[in-house]
Amino acid sequence: MTAFIRPSLILRMDLDERLFNDDCVSEIKRSYSYVAPSLVQAHKPVGGQRPENVMRFMIKLHRAYWDKSDEAAQQLWEGVMPKWLHNMFSKVSNTITAANNVRAENGQPAFPYHWLELEFGDNALIAVKTGSDSSFPADGVDMVERVRDLMNAGALGQDIACVRIPSRASYEAQLTAAEQAQAEAAAVAAEQGESAGQASDQAEPASATAEQAADAVDAAAEAQAEVADAAEPAFAIPDLPAFDVDYGTWGIEYADGTVREFDAAAGAFS
């Protein structure tokens, strides 16, 4: 029976408004048309918050499936949802990669999705951080299964607005550490390059002509003029460091705005 049941899906992309324009909307709708209907909207950037694009799976299944104590619902979940989610994660991840390959061929930067949100009707909203290439975690389905188990057991509390994996605080701490490591590595590389340049200068004969010096000045001036004349983009997508996200600390966001951090390994609030 469950072999003939499939959820319906609508993709909703919620973009930082600085990245939102008609061309972007057309490109998104064209890229994902074979996966599911797509809605594209924009949000204002929150003060001090990094630019953030969110892809939401709006999942609908017109039968009960979330309550584990309901035998029919549990059978439907087991027979349908894990396999369907795995296929959708794979299909959309491949589409993101293909769309960004086309952008690269056109000399455009990759278009990132920073969070994947899974909206299971009125049952749950789960937000999962994507990888640095906007891919979905390989164990994304396992995360969803764990959230469902814990919510059914009442272990995460009541009136949950969103289960965020990892919590915003945890992810920001990880990103800050990665940026710091990247900056330190860049400083070391620059220092090594400067030392190599000085050694090369000392090895050259001190017979540089005035004409060569003048040519260098002219080249620098020309380069500065080209930079000044170049049209500045309205907004550039920040180039964030690539690192493996630690999904161990969840953020349980409640309807009243409070957030509690949950240690997934321990199965308890921090």
Residue pairs with C-beta under 8 A, 6 or more apart in sequence:
1 79
2 75
2 76
2 79
2 80
3 79
5 61
5 63
5 76
5 79
5 80
6 80
6 84
7 59
7 60
7 61
7 80
7 81
7 84
8 59
8 60
8 61
9 35
9 36
9 57
9 58
9 59
9 60
9 88
10 36
10 37
10 38
10 39
10 58
10 60
11 32
11 35
11 36
11 37
11 38
11 39
11 55
11 56
11 57
11 58
11 92
12 38
12 39
12 40
12 41
12 55
12 56
12 58
13 28
13 38
13 39
13 40
13 41
13 53
13 54
13 55
13 56
13 113
14 41
14 42
14 43
14 53
14 54
14 55
14 56
15 24
15 40
15 41
15 42
15 43
15 53
15 54
16 42
16 43
16 45
16 51
16 52
16 53
16 235
17 42
17 43
17 44
17 45
18 45
18 51
18 234
18 235
19 51
19 53
19 111
19 235
19 237
20 40
20 42
24 40
24 111
25 40
27 99
28 38
28 40
29 38
29 40
31 95
31 98
31 99
32 38
32 92
32 95
35 88
35 91
35 92
35 95
45 51
45 52
50 238
50 240
51 235
51 237
51 238
52 114
52 115
53 111
53 112
53 113
53 114
53 115
54 113
54 114
54 115
54 116
54 117
54 127
55 92
55 113
55 115
55 116
55 117
56 116
56 117
56 118
56 119
57 88
57 116
57 117
57 118
57 119
58 119
59 118
59 119
59 120
59 121
60 121
61 76
61 80
61 121
63 73
63 76
64 70
64 72
64 73
64 76
65 73
65 76
65 77
65 80
65 81
66 73
66 77
66 120
66 121
66 123
66 124
66 148
66 152
67 73
67 74
67 152
68 74
68 77
68 148
68 149
68 152
69 152
77 148
81 144
82 141
82 145
85 118
85 140
85 141
85 144
86 141
89 136
89 140
89 141
92 136
93 134
93 135
93 136
96 113
96 133
96 134
96 135
97 133
97 135
99 111
100 110
100 111
100 133
100 134
103 109
103 110
103 111
104 110
109 236
109 237
110 133
110 134
110 237
111 237
112 130
112 134
112 237
113 130
113 134
114 129
114 130
114 134
115 127
115 128
115 129
115 130
116 127
116 128
116 130
116 136
116 140
117 125
117 126
117 127
117 128
117 162
118 124
118 125
118 126
118 127
118 128
118 144
119 125
120 126
124 147
124 148
124 151
124 160
124 163
125 161
125 162
125 163
126 143
126 144
126 147
126 162
126 163
126 164
126 165
127 162
127 163
127 164
127 165
128 136
128 137
128 140
128 143
128 165
128 247
129 137
129 165
129 166
129 171
129 245
129 247
130 136
130 137
131 137
131 245
132 240
132 241
132 242
132 243
133 242
137 143
137 245
137 247
143 165
143 247
146 264
147 156
147 163
147 165
150 156
150 267
151 160
151 163
155 267
156 163
156 252
156 262
157 252
157 254
157 260
159 254
159 255
159 256
160 252
160 253
160 254
160 255
161 253
161 254
161 255
162 251
162 253
163 250
163 251
163 252
163 253
164 250
164 251
164 252
164 253
165 247
165 250
165 251
165 264
166 174
166 245
166 246
166 247
166 248
166 249
166 250
166 251
167 249
167 250
167 251
167 259
167 261
167 262
168 251
168 259
169 249
169 251
169 259
169 261
170 246
170 248
170 249
170 251
170 261
171 245
174 243
174 245
174 246
175 240
175 241
175 243
178 240
178 241
178 242
178 243
179 240
179 241
181 241
182 241
247 264
248 263
248 264
248 265
249 261
249 262
249 263
249 264
249 270
250 261
250 262
250 264
251 259
251 260
251 261
251 262
252 259
252 260
252 261
252 262
252 269
253 259
254 260
260 269
260 270
261 269
261 270
262 268
262 269
262 270
263 269
263 270
